[in-house]
Amino acid sequence: MNFKHLHYFWVTARAGGIVRAGEQLHTTPQTLSGQIKLLEERLGRRLFRKSGRKLELTDDGRVALGYADEIFTLGNELERAMRVKRDGPTTLEFRVGIADAVPKTMAYRLLEPALDIEQPVHVTCHEWKLPDLLGQLALHRLDLVLADEPLGSGVSVKAFNHRLGSSGISFFCAPRLRPGLAGPFPGCLDGAPMLIPGAVSSVRKQFDAWITRLALNPRIVGEFDDGALTGAFGREGRGVFMAPTVLEAEVTSNFLVEVIGRSDELVEEFFAITVERRITHPCVAAITSAARGRLFGG
């Protein structure tokens, strides 16, 4: 079998089409189609079929994709293992994708242990929508994706969830806003100006259900995907906002705000998503160990 043909098939399947795969591989669609056809002839099976103007995998194609995932995952692990020179360790490249719903402060707290391993590390971080990051992970352009939700069963990417931990949610406001909040928490949120997470956040649905259950009707001033931007508005007294309880010290210090209450009913979880079932990358191992230990208290 020509593994170059297999690689072309693998990238095409993960990219979702010949044209997009050609852009990633810097080759023409005609060349790519020809290479995949040679692989199909070698295997004696059709791997793709046309569905309108799109390509979709056949049953045999899905089987081949499963094997290709394992082959190129092992190849990536081999390449990483060979980066260590005989005369000592080289700088370890660590490519991370951070889902945009993950608070920046949390991302740093999670990634910090990777910089403290014995081997020198060069970290490259990319922030984007989770589906796009998972596509890059499938192509082995990322070693890790940090997310606030696990990889769903309906996603075609073959990867594995490693749960890092969870945290309750704390509510914050600027000192000058506090006198205008009537009564104790959580009743003081009724009618209060609020800055809430955007729809991409895993906490948003929980929050909507929570205020409905408690018959609270806060005045929504804004919705934000970026936690740092939320904090900036909150610091200026524009509304009450939320953040994971484990980040209370950082939030109060960075944004000069105070905690007005906490809820253990609202829970934000964090996951490391990798193509490895068993973690072997030293940076990912350091991250998972520290998160499950000192950050989230086991």
N, C-alpha and C positions, 0 to 999 in steps of 0.2 A: 504494500500500500504506500502511495505517495502521501506523506504527512503534510506536505504543502497543500495538496488538494483538500485534505481533511480540515486543515486550518481555514481555508477559504470557505468551506461549508459551514464550519463552526461560527465564524464571524458573521456570515450571511444570516444564519439562523438567529443569532443573538441580536443582530442589527434590525431584523425584520424585513429585509429586502435587499435586492441586488445593488440598487443605486446607492443606498446609504452605506452598505458594506464596501462598495467600490471606493467611496470617499474616504472611509477609514483606512483602507488598505492601499490607497493611492494607485488604483488600477482601474481599467475600464470595465463597464458592465459586461461587455462581450467577452473579455478575457476571463472574468470571474465565472460567467455562465459556462464557458468551455471547460474550465478546470473542474467545476462541480459535476459536469456531465461525465468527465473522465472518471471521477470517483464513483459515480452511480454505475458506470459500466464495469468498474473493477469489483464493486460489491454485488452487482446483479440486482439492484433494488433502486426504485425511484425514491428519492429523499424529499423532493418538493413536488407540489402540484399547484397549478394556477387557480386562484379564487378571485375572479374578476381581474383587476389589474394588480393584484397582490399575489405573493407566494405564501403558501402555508406548508408546514411539515406534514408528510405522510406518517402513518404509524411507524414504518421503518425509519423514517427521518427522526422521529422522536427517540427511538432506540439508539440510533447513531449519535444523536446529540448528547445523550446521557454518557456514552462512552467518551465522546470528544471532551466533554466537561472534565471528566476524571483525568484524561490524558494530558490536557493542557494545564490543569491544576497541578499535577505532579511535575510537569515540565517547569512551571513557574517556581515551585518549591526547590527543585534541583538547581535552577539558576541562582536563586537566593542563597542556597547553601554554598555555592561555589564562589560567592563574592568575597569570602574570607581568604586573604592571601596567606601564604606559608609564613611570611615574616611578621605577621600580626594582623589584627582586624582592620578592615577598611571602614569608611563611613557607611553606615547602613541607611539605605533609602527607605523612607516610610511615607507612603502616600495615603492620605486620609480624606474621605468624603464626609462632610458634616451636613445632615439634613437641616434645612433652614428653620425648622421649628425648634431645634435644640438651642437653649440659651447659650450665648457666647461664653458667659462665665462658667457654665457647666461644661462646655466643650473643653475649655482650658483645664479645669479641674480633672477631667477624665484623661486628657492627653498628657498632662504634666509628668506622670510616672515614666512615660516612654522616653523622656529626655534625661532621665536619671539612671538609665542602664549603663553598664560598664563600657559598652561599645559606643563610639561616636555616632550620632544619629542626625540625619538631615530630613526634617519633616516638611512635607508639602501638603497644604490643606486646601480643599475645594469645598465651597458651600453652594448647595443647589437643592432643587426639589428631589425628594427621595427616589422616585422612579428613575430619574436621569442618573443619579449616583449609582443605583443598582445596575443600570446598563453598563456603566464604566467598570463596576466591580466585576461583572460577568466577562468583560474583555480583559481582565487582569491589569487594568490601568490604575486600580486602587487596591490597597492591601486591606482596607477596613472602611466600613461606613458606620458612623455613629448616628443613631436615630432614637426618636421617642416612641417608636412603635415597632413591633416585630415584623419581619418579612412575612407577608400574607401567603396563604396557600394558593391563591389565584395568580400569583406572580410567576412568570415563566423562568425567572433567573434561578439557577441552582446555587443556593447559598444557605448559610446556617446562622441561626440566631444564638447569640451568647448573652444572656440576661446579665446586666451589670448591677442593677438594683432599682429601688423606687424611693420616692419621697412624697410626703404630704405637701400641701400647698399653704403658703403664708400670704397674707394680704398686707399691703404697705400703703402709706400715704405720706405726703409732706406734712411737717409739723403744723403749718398754717392752715391746712385743710382739716385737721383732726377736730377742732372745736365745732365745725359745721356738721359733723356726723353725730346723729342723735342716738343715744343709748348704747348698750353693749353690743359686741360682735355676736352673731352675724346680722342682727336686726338693724344695725347702723348702716348696712348697705342699701336698705330700702330707700329709694329716691336719691342715693348718693351718685355723684359722677364716677364713672368707671372706665378704665382702659383695659380691654379684654383681649385674650389671644385670638389670632385669626383662625379661620376655619381649618387650616392645615394642622393646628395643634391638637394633640391627643387629649388635652385637658378641656378643650372648648366644649365638646358634647357633654362631658361630665358637669361642667359649670352650668350650662344651660338647664340640664335636668335638676341640678342642685338648687338653683334659685327658684325654679318652678315648684319643687317639692316644699321649699321653705316659704313659699308665697312672697318672695322678695322681688321688687321691681326697680333695680338700679337704673340710672340714666346713663346709657352707653354713649360715651363721648367719642371713643375711637376703637378700632380693631387693628392689631399689629401682629405681623409675623415675626418681627425682630424684637427680642426681649430687651436689647440695649436701647432701642428707640422707645419702647414702652417706658423704661426706667427714666429716660430723659424727659418725657412728658410728665411722668409722675413726680419727678424732682421739682418741677415748676408748679406743682399743685393742681395739675389739670384733672386728676382723678385718682381713685384707688386702683392699684394694680396687683398682679399676682406673680409669684415666683416660687420655685421649689424651696421647701423649708430648709434643706441642707445648705442653701446658699444665703440664708438670712444675714450672716455676718458681712458677706461681700456686698449684698444689695444695700443694706443700711449704711455701710461705709462709703460705697461708691456714689450713691444717689442722695445721701443725706436725708433719708426717710426713716419712718418708724413703723414697727410692726403693730397692726391693730387687731390681728386675730389669725388663727390657724384652723385648718380643716384637714382631718385625716380621711374624710370621705372622698376628697379629691386627691387623686394619686397620679403622679407622673412617673412613668417607667422609662428606663434607658437601656438600649441594646447596642452591642457590638455585632455587626453583620459581616461575615467573612465567607470566602469560598472554601475555607478549611473547616471540616467537621471537628478535627482535633487541632487546637491552636498550637502552632509551631513558631510563628513570628515572635521574636523576643519583645518587640514593642507592644504587640497585642496581648501577650502574656502578662507583661507588666501592668497594662491598663486594666485588664480584667481582675487581676489579683488585688490591686490597690482599690478598685471600685467596690469589690465585694467585701473588702476589709475595712479600711479606715474611712472611706468616703460615705458609704451607705451603712456602715456599722454591721457588716456581715449579713 
